[in-house]
């Protein structure tokens, strides 16, 4: 069992308790060996302010000055062999010291310190200790499906805080699907006028995020060392867009939505793909991605899974394109489609693209990140030389019921995914050769919301399993004990201001 006497979550690389204790003082002075940005100072003060008693204060002063620092911050890229996001948190009887390789390492050390303050409780004393820490995987993510059901901006920000507290650093935001389109695209206003809405329970239901709201969320997450990655699904999972712009389908005919309103859950019209042979489709999607690239940094997820390619068989334009390209299968046509979008992401927008695997092969661009969700796909993609996000659905899909008792509320095909199984998840597939293991970036734990209608239900599905997932991604693999984790989990939930609980907010808009 890994030694963690301070019961921190996630489990640190090492934790040593020394003799003595530090008494928490009413006024804290933060000092750093290099200037911190004002927004960083504000965030650190806020973190301490939420952990300390109400009438305590945390003040920042640049070094040197006449005050002794209660919290001394040192940026040192050489500690922990220069590992990214690394830190050494040292608590002495008269001072707390944090040495970090980068700003993310400092931020995560502060999260550990907040836990220690919470554990101190009424006594106001922290054990003297040394905590050395850095993550096992660089990519530690959560995927939020806002397309099937809509979440408020307020809820998303609160959830970003919870992600940061457990040291997750990627928010994959699923912004469009058959059931709804959630991202404002100024060049195509019908996406928010039409595609963002549907009839549910006899009422108009839906909502969308303005570009300013998305920018706000991106900046809020960035300050907390979380990268937000938008997903624009293609060439399938796009019925909502085709309801708004039917000319992008193969037939070009308006989609009949019936008297009761379009109900994509029942697939009244069936899933349709974008036409793979119409130039206007690529103009549309390139414009969408270009607007997203002005809001989101680094990566663009372009979907690619579960394409209803059989619908292309009845399209003269798609059939002619296959003949022209010399390809025979719809899988190959989908790859051709996605490769054009990948080229736009990389060459025009300067963004790395990500695709769900769904049949990765030699035609998949080598510089494209592969997102695996079936058991065998991560190893296959890694052996082909791709960087891989391993979200094996059998281990990390949080829309699956956590207990047998919850199965009656879910479709029959869903597996039961208990907390203990999530805790023991390993993103590196068993049997993957050492030379290919470096291609596994990490993982994301998705929540698909077809059967998660509101924020209260969403939180019940996500927690506490996301906490177990975070430890699986951050902590060393050796010495894990689920029984020991459960003890730490109980204390974590009781001492971090109920960090995984929040009052449910209104979901979507009904008019």
N, C-alpha and C positions, 0 to 999 in steps of 0.2 A: 504493500500500500504506500502511495506517495505521502510523504510527511507534510501536513498542512495544519499545524496546530492553531493557526489563526482563523481557519475555516473560511478562507477566501473563495470566491467564485469569480471567474474560473480558477481552477487550480494553478498556482504559479509554478515556474520551473523549480524554484527552491524557496524555502521559507524557514528561517532560523530565529527562534526566540531567545533573546538575551536576558540577563538579569536587569531588573529595574523597570520603572514605568515612567511615562511622560504624562504630566498633568496638562490637560487642555486649558489654555489661558483664554481670558475673555477677549483680548485684542491680539490678533495674529498679524505678523508682518511677513509678507512674502518678498523674497529677494531672489534675483537671478543673475548669473554671470554674464548674460547678454540680454539686451532689451527685448521684452515681450511686446507684441502688438497689443493695442488697447482692447481689441475684441477678445484676445486670448486672456488678458488679465481679468476682464469682466466675467468671462466664463469660469475661470478658476475661482474667482471670488464667489460667484453664484453657487458653484458646486460645494464649496466649503460652507457657504451661508445656509444651504439647505440641510447640511449634515450637522452643523453646530447648533447649540441652543439659540433661541430666538434673539437674545440680547447680546450675542457675541458678534464680533466684526473681524473681517479679514481685509487688511490693507496692503497695498503693493508699493514698494519703493525700490528704485533702481540702485544697484550697488555702485560705489560704497556709500554708506550713510552712518549716522550715529546710533542707529538702533540695531540691536542684535536680532537676527532673523529667527523667527519661529519656524519658518519653512524656507529652506535654502534650495534653490533650483540651479542645477548645473547641467548645461548641454554639453555632452561629451560623445562625439561619434565613435570613440574607440572602445567604449565599454561593451561587455558581452560580445567581444570579437566583432563589433560593428554591425550587429544584427539590426534589421529594421524593426521599429516599434518596441525597442528594448528599453528596460529601465532597471535601476536598483533603488529601492525605497529603503531608507535606513531611519529607524526611529531610535533616538538616543534620549536620555533622561532630560536633556535641556534643549533639544532641537530635532526637527525632522529634516532629512536631506533626501532630495530626489536627483539622481543622475540619469539622464536619458540620452539616447542616441539621436532622437528627433522629436518633433513636436507631438507626434502620435504616441511615442513612448511616454512622454511627460503626461499626456492626457490620461493614458491608461493607468499610470502609477497613481494619479490623482483619484481615479475610480477606486483603486485598492485602498487608498487612504480614507476615502469617504466611507467605505465599508468598515474600516477599523474604528473610525469615529462613531459610527452607528453601533458597533458592537460594544464600544466603551460604555454606552448608556449613561445612567445617572452618575456613575462614579467619576466620569470625565477623565479616565486614565487609559492610556494605550500602552500595551506591553512593548518594551524595547525589542526591536527585531530588525532583521534584514531580509527583504523580499526581492529576489532576482527574478525577472520575468521577461518573456518575449513569446510571440505566438508560434505555434507549429505550422500553421498555414497562413499565407498572405491574403487569401480570398475567403472572407468569412461573412456570408450574406444571408439575407432574408428576402424572399420574393413576395410582394403584396399585389394581389389581384384586385384592382379597383374597377375593372371592366364589368364583371358580373354583378357585383354590388359595390356601392360607392361609399367612401369614407371621407369624413370632414378633414379639412386642413389641420384643424386643432388636434384631432386624434392622431394624424400622421406625425405631427411634431412631437407629441407626447410619446409616440411609439419610437421615434428616432432617439429620444432620450433613454428609453429602456434598452434599445439596441446598444447604444454607446456604453451603458452601465455594464453590460456583459461582454463588451469588447468586440462586437460585430462591426464590420466596416464597409459593407456593401448593401444598399437598398435597391433591389431590382424591382422596378415599378411597371407592372403589367397594365398598360394604359388603354388597350383596345382589344376587343374580341367580338365574337358574333353577337353578344348581348349588349354591347355598349361601347361607345367611343368617348374617352374622357379628356383628351388633350386638345386644347384650342389650337387650331391651325388657321392663321389669318387668311391664307390664300384660298381656303376651302371652308367657308362659313357654315355650310350645311352639315358639317361634321358635328358641330355643337348645336345647331338649330334642330337637326333631325336625328343624327346617329347617336346622340347622347341620351336619348329618351326612348322609353318603351312603355307599354301598358302592363301593369302588374297589379293583381288584386283589384282590377277595375279602375285603377287610377294611372295617370301619367307619372312615370317614375324615372329618375335618373339624375344627371348632373355632370359637370365637367370642371376641369381646373383651367383657369385662365393662365396665360403665359406668365403673368406677373406672380401668380400664386405658385406656379412651378418653380420659377426662379427663386422665390422666397424659401421654398422647401429645400432646394438645392443648396442655397447659402447656409441655411440653418443646419443642414446635415454636414456640410463641408467643415464648419467650425468644430463639429464634433467628430471629425475624421471619418466621416461616412460619405462614400461616393454614391450618388444616385444614378441609376442606369435605366433609361426608359426602354420599354419594349413596344415596338410597333409590329404587330403580327402581319405576316405575309408568307406565301401567297394564299393561305387559307385563314380560317378564323376571322373572317372579315365581313360577315353578313351586315353588321351595323353600317359599315362604310358603303356597302353596295345598296342598302336601302336609301342612303342619302345621294349616292352617285351611281345609279344603275348602269350608266354607260361604261363603267369599268368591269362589268361582268362579261362573260362570253356572249350571252344573248343580247345584252344591252337593253333588255326589256325591264320596265318597272317591276319591282317585287311586290306581289300582292300580299298585303298584311292582314286582310280579313277584317271582319266587323269588330273583333275583340282586341285588335291591336297586335302588333308583331310580338310573337312569343318565341324567342329563340331557344328557350329551355326545351320546348317540345319539338323544336326544329320543324315548324310547320312548312317552311319553304325548303328545308334541307340546307345543309352547309354548301356554300358556293365558294369557289376561288376567284381571285382576280384573273382576268384573261391574261395569259402569258404572252400573247402576240400583239396586243394593242400598245402602240407607243404612248398613248395618253395615260395608260396605267403607270408606266415608269416615270412619266413626268409628274404625275400625282404623288407617287411614293417618294421620289427623290425630293420633291418640294417639302413633303412632310418631314423627312429626315433632316433636311437642311434647316428647317425651322427648329426642330428638336436640338440640333447641334449648336444652335445659338443659345440654348438654355442649359443643356447638360454637357458635362465634361467627359472626356476620355473614351467612353464606350457607347455604342448603340446596339441594342439587341433587336434583331430583325426576325425573330420567331423561326418559322420554317417547318414546324411540326404539324402532323395530322392534316396535310393538304388533301382535299378531296379531288385528287388528280383525275379520277374517273370522269369528272364533269368535263374535262378537257377533250375527252374522246369524241364528244358530240359537237365540238367547236371546229368548223372548217379552218379558221385562222390558226388555231393551235396545231391542228393536224398538218397544215402546210408548213408551219414553222419547224415541226419535228422533222419533216422530210428535208427541208432546207439545211437543217443543222446535222442531219445524218444520225439522229437519235431515235430510239424506238420506244422508250418507256416514259411514263409520266414522272417517274422518279428523276430521270435524267433531265426532263424539262423543268422540274422544280429546281434542280441544282443550277441549271442555266439561268433561271429567274433570279435565284438568290445570289449567284455570282455577280450579276450585273449590279445588284444593290450593294454587295460587298465592295465592289470597285468604286462605287460612288462614295461610300463611307470612307474608304481609305485614301483614295486619290483626290477627291474633291473636298471632302469635309475634314480630313485628317483625323478620323476617328476609327478605332478598332471595332470591328463588328463581331457579334456573338450570334450563334445559331443553336437552336435545339438540334440534337444529333439526327434522329429519325432517319438513319441510313447514311452515316458518314462514310465517304469513300475517297479514292484518290483524286476525285474531281473537286473535293472541298478545298478551298484555298488554304495554303499552309499557314498563313498569318491570321487566320480566323479562329477565334476561341470557340471551342465546341462545348455545348452545355448538354451533358448526358443525363437522362432520366430513366433509362432502362438499365438493368443490372450489368449487361455485358458491354455497354457502349463506351464507358469511360476508359476501360483498358484498350479497347479497339482504337479509339481516337488517340490515346497516348502513344500507342505503338506506331501510329502513323505520323507521329511527330507534332501533333496539335497540343496547344495548351488546353486544359480541360477543367471545367467546373463539374464536379460529380454530385448531382442531386438525385441519387438513386431513390426512386419513389417508394420503394419498400422500406426505406429507413428514415426518410426526412420529409415526406409530404404531410404537412400538418392539418390538411383538410380531412385526412383519414381519422377514424374514431380512435381515441386513446384507450378505450376499454371495451370489452365485450358488451357491457351493459349499454354502451352508446351506439351499438351497431344498428339498432332499430331506427335510428334517426338518419341513417345514411344509406346510399344505394348498396345493393348486395355485392357489387364488384369491389367495393373498398375493403382493403386490408385493415386489420386492427394494428395500430402502431402505438404500443405502450411507451411510457417514459423511459423504461430501462433499455429498450431497444435503441431509442434515439441516443441515449447516453453512450452506448457502445459502438456507435457508427464510426467507421473509418473511411475517409474519402479516398484513400489509396486502395485500389482493389486488391484483394488477396491474390497472390501469384504474379502480380505485375513486376516485371524485371526491374532491378535497381536502376538501370540506365534510362528507363522510361518513367520512373516514379517522379522525377523532377518536373514532368509535364502536368502533374496534378496540381492545379493552383489552389484548390480547396473545394468549398461547397456553398450552396445556398439551400435554405430550407423554405420551400414555397407553401403558401396558403392560397388555394384556389377557392373562390367564394361562391360557386354555384349554389351550394347548400349552406352558406354562412351568411344569413340575410342582414345582420346588423353588427354593430361594433361590440356589443355584449357577447354575442355568439362567437365573434372573431377572437376575442381575448380568451374565451373558454377553450377554443381550439388551439391557440398558440401557446399559452402558458399552462404549466411550467416547462413544456417540452422544448421551447426555444432556448431556455436556460441550459438544459442538458445538451442541446445541439451546440451552443456556444462553447461549452467546455470541451466537447468532442473536437472542435476545430482549433481551439487555443492551446489546450494543455498537452503536456507530454503523454504519449500513448501508454508508457509503462506504469504499472502500479495502480491502475484504476480500480475503484471499488464502488459499486452502485449503492451499497448500504451506507458507506461513508458519505457519498455524495448527497444522499437523501437527508442526512443530518445537517450538512452544510446548507442545503437548499432551504430547509425549514428556518434556519437562522437567517439566511439571506432574505427570505420573504418577510421575516418579522422585524428586521433591523434596517432595511433600506427604504423606508417610507412607503412600504407596499408598492414597490416599483413596478410590478407587473399588473397592478390594478388601477383602473381609472373609471370614472363615471362614463357610461356609454353616451355618445352624442347622437343627435338625429342623423340618420343615414339616408343619403339621397334626398330628393325633393319630390314631393307630390303636389300637383296643382290640379 
